[in-house]
Amino acid sequence: MLLLEGKTLSNKILDALPGRIAAVSAASGREPALAIVNYFADSPSAVYVKRKMTVCARLGIRARFIKPEADTGLTGFLKLLKDLSADSAVDAVMIERPLPAAFEVPAIWDAIPPEKDVDALSSVNMGRLFISKTMADIERGGFFVPCSALAVIKLLNHYNIPVKGRKAAVAGRSAVVGKPLAHMLTALDATVTLCHTKTPDISAIFKNSDLVISAAGRARWLKSGMLHPGTIVIDAGTNMDETGKMCGDADFDSVKETAGALSPVPGGVGPVTLACLIEATVKAAEKQHLGKLTS
């Protein structure tokens, strides 16, 4: 079985950034700046927040962590996003999920201007993605795409895993991973089945797929018996198990006996997602200060 670790690719992406960061800093007189908003300190995403802050500090990016007061409500959250959007000293805004249930409304995502929306949750960036037919269209467009979905594509490319003409199954229909990833795989000429919790006989779909990506957010639910031998498995799930340990959607010890290739959690998609976010922050700063948005 091929282990699809993401740390090597993450380092490759990050190692290409110092020159670009220096150019932005020279043009603007300050470091590129990222605002990270996170409501829940005990969520799986909080683990990656600490890593993002550490990597930003190492590279010369000013990362600002914001934990809003829950009692300010949706009105207070919208005001915070409005203030960050208007702040010329902030190049990029990242909203960590989950959010309080009442906050999952379109007004939140569209409160972030597209040029600062580095995880592509606004209807503008998401719309640009979904009207793009091919990956070349997406790359030429220069807009932001969801970092986790992009990380899966980059991981496949890094390991030279072919996508064109293959059958792919994506488990999870969120706007953060599942839906955009299914579209991006389609743009790479895969035939994609988007699955979810209401999909009947999901194992039959997986067993008929060359590539399975799970972003369902269910700890260790994907088992060896749900796959045919040699399946490429990308685990894009980030969960905490009953002991508080981070784990993926795949039962790693079970799935490794069947899969032809498998990404671990932690250490697979996660590091690449982090690198994609940092790179997107640099792109946002380049757009603001150098008048360009590289693809």
QUIRADA-V977177 format. One record per residue. N is the residue number from 1. RES is the residue in three letters. OMEGA is omega in whole degrees, -180 to 180 (999 if undefined). Layout:
n:res:omega
N:RES:OMEGA
N:RES:OMEGA
This chain:
n:res:omega
1:MET:177
2:LEU:178
3:LEU:-177
4:LEU:179
5:GLU:-175
6:GLY:-175
7:LYS:180
8:THR:179
9:LEU:178
10:SER:180
11:ASN:179
12:LYS:179
13:ILE:-177
14:LEU:-179
15:ASP:-180
16:ALA:-171
17:LEU:-173
18:PRO:179
19:GLY:179
20:ARG:178
21:ILE:179
22:ALA:180
23:ALA:178
24:VAL:-179
25:SER:179
26:ALA:-178
27:ALA:-173
28:SER:-176
29:GLY:177
30:ARG:177
31:GLU:169
32:PRO:-172
33:ALA:179
34:LEU:173
35:ALA:-180
36:ILE:-179
37:VAL:-179
38:ASN:-179
39:TYR:-169
40:PHE:-177
41:ALA:-176
42:ASP:180
43:SER:177
44:PRO:-178
45:SER:-179
46:ALA:178
47:VAL:-178
48:TYR:177
49:VAL:-180
50:LYS:179
51:ARG:178
52:LYS:-180
53:MET:-180
54:THR:-179
55:VAL:178
56:CYS:180
57:ALA:-179
58:ARG:-175
59:LEU:-178
60:GLY:174
61:ILE:-180
62:ARG:180
63:ALA:-179
64:ARG:179
65:PHE:-179
66:ILE:173
67:LYS:-177
68:PRO:173
69:GLU:-176
70:ALA:-175
71:ASP:176
72:THR:174
73:GLY:-178
74:LEU:179
75:THR:179
76:GLY:179
77:PHE:178
78:LEU:177
79:LYS:177
80:LEU:-179
81:LEU:177
82:LYS:-180
83:ASP:179
84:LEU:179
85:SER:-177
86:ALA:-175
87:ASP:-178
88:SER:178
89:ALA:177
90:VAL:-179
91:ASP:-172
92:ALA:179
93:VAL:178
94:MET:176
95:ILE:179
96:GLU:174
97:ARG:13
98:PRO:172
99:LEU:169
100:PRO:-172
101:ALA:-176
102:ALA:-176
103:PHE:-178
104:GLU:-178
105:VAL:-178
106:PRO:-178
107:ALA:179
108:ILE:-174
109:TRP:180
110:ASP:174
111:ALA:178
112:ILE:178
113:PRO:-176
114:PRO:-177
115:GLU:175
116:LYS:-173
117:ASP:-170
118:VAL:175
119:ASP:170
120:ALA:179
121:LEU:179
122:SER:-180
123:SER:179
124:VAL:-179
125:ASN:179
126:MET:178
127:GLY:177
128:ARG:178
129:LEU:-172
130:PHE:174
131:ILE:177
132:SER:-175
133:LYS:-176
134:THR:177
135:MET:176
136:ALA:177
137:ASP:-179
138:ILE:-179
139:GLU:179
140:ARG:-176
141:GLY:177
142:GLY:179
143:PHE:179
144:PHE:175
145:VAL:-179
146:PRO:-170
147:CYS:-179
148:SER:178
149:ALA:178
150:LEU:-180
151:ALA:178
152:VAL:179
153:ILE:-180
154:LYS:179
155:LEU:177
156:LEU:179
157:ASN:-178
158:HIS:-179
159:TYR:177
160:ASN:178
161:ILE:-177
162:PRO:180
163:VAL:-176
164:LYS:176
165:GLY:-177
166:ARG:176
167:LYS:-179
168:ALA:174
169:ALA:178
170:VAL:178
171:ALA:-177
172:GLY:-175
173:ARG:179
174:SER:176
175:ALA:-177
176:VAL:-176
177:VAL:-168
178:GLY:-177
179:LYS:180
180:PRO:179
181:LEU:178
182:ALA:179
183:HIS:-179
184:MET:176
185:LEU:176
186:THR:179
187:ALA:176
188:LEU:174
189:ASP:168
190:ALA:171
191:THR:-165
192:VAL:170
193:THR:179
194:LEU:-176
195:CYS:-180
196:HIS:-174
197:THR:-180
198:LYS:179
199:THR:178
200:PRO:177
201:ASP:-177
202:ILE:179
203:SER:180
204:ALA:178
205:ILE:-180
206:PHE:-177
207:LYS:178
208:ASN:-176
209:SER:175
210:ASP:-174
211:LEU:178
212:VAL:175
213:ILE:179
214:SER:175
215:ALA:-175
216:ALA:-179
217:GLY:178
218:ARG:-172
219:ALA:172
220:ARG:-178
221:TRP:-177
222:LEU:-175
223:LYS:-179
224:SER:-177
225:GLY:180
226:MET:-173
227:LEU:170
228:HIS:-178
229:PRO:177
230:GLY:180
231:THR:172
232:ILE:-176
233:VAL:174
234:ILE:-179
235:ASP:180
236:ALA:179
237:GLY:175
238:THR:-175
239:ASN:169
240:MET:179
241:ASP:-175
242:GLU:179
243:THR:-178
244:GLY:179
245:LYS:178
246:MET:177
247:CYS:-180
248:GLY:175
249:ASP:-178
250:ALA:169
251:ASP:-168
252:PHE:-176
253:ASP:177
254:SER:-173
255:VAL:-177
256:LYS:180
257:GLU:-177
258:THR:-173
259:ALA:172
260:GLY:177
261:ALA:-175
262:LEU:175
263:SER:-179
264:PRO:170
265:VAL:-1
266:PRO:173
267:GLY:180
268:GLY:-180
269:VAL:-175
270:GLY:180
271:PRO:180
272:VAL:176
273:THR:179
274:LEU:-180
275:ALA:178
276:CYS:178
277:LEU:180
278:ILE:178
279:GLU:178
280:ALA:177
281:THR:177
282:VAL:177
283:LYS:180
284:ALA:179
285:ALA:177
286:GLU:179
287:LYS:-177
288:GLN:-170
289:HIS:-180
290:LEU:177
291:GLY:179
292:LYS:175
293:LEU:-178
294:THR:180
295:SER:999
